[in-house]
């Protein structure tokens, strides 16, 4: 609260100094706090990365952690930016589609390493220093694409959104396979039999043609998902700059 009793204006975590100009050196850093939060979320899910757990992990009191990270939202922002630093931003090749596809593959791998990331990937948490470097690099890759700069940002957002949606499906398939009391092969067989019985009624001619005229539906995580990912990204990128 301000002295007038009004709520204080929100403040971006990146605008806050790492430490006050005077006083002893802080016992912890944003980097160590983010690393601990990422470690917990990777192992147990984003819900487990509470302020209390993170504080205990770095050997701090919960209340003292708020001196470094005032809000839970700030913790999430630090986490997203920390893992955004894992991108390998190699010089553009001049082939913008190939470069964006390579970045999409990196994003997919990043999300599999950090399964909580698709839930936090949004404009709310996506503009820390590492994320800004990623966006600048993406626009550098898109220099050969002759569209307005704003549309280039739309393309980057569309690719990231598509990757997040795709990975969320992959993670859900993998989680379901782990939770089944029977094998994934048994599950596929039962589902295939039921779908086949429905298609045999003749009520779904277009769906029957689609399912029999292309790749089989993907019902488990595996190499087929990687191939389908490439096809999806190729369609998305092919729609731009044609």
Secondary structure, 3 states (H helix, E strand, C coil): CCCCCCCCCCCCHHHCCCCCCCCCCCCCCHHHHHHHHHHHHHHHCHHHCCHHHHHHHHCCCHHHHCCCCCCHHHHHHHHHHHHHCCCCCCCCCCCHHHHHHHHHHHHHHHHHHCCCHHHHCCCCCCCCHHHHHHHHHHHHHHHHCCCCHHHHHHHHHHHHHHHHHHHHHHHHHHHHHHHCCCCHHHHHHHHHHHHHHHHCCCCCHHHHHHHHCCCCCCCCCCHHHHHHHHHHHHHHHHCCCC
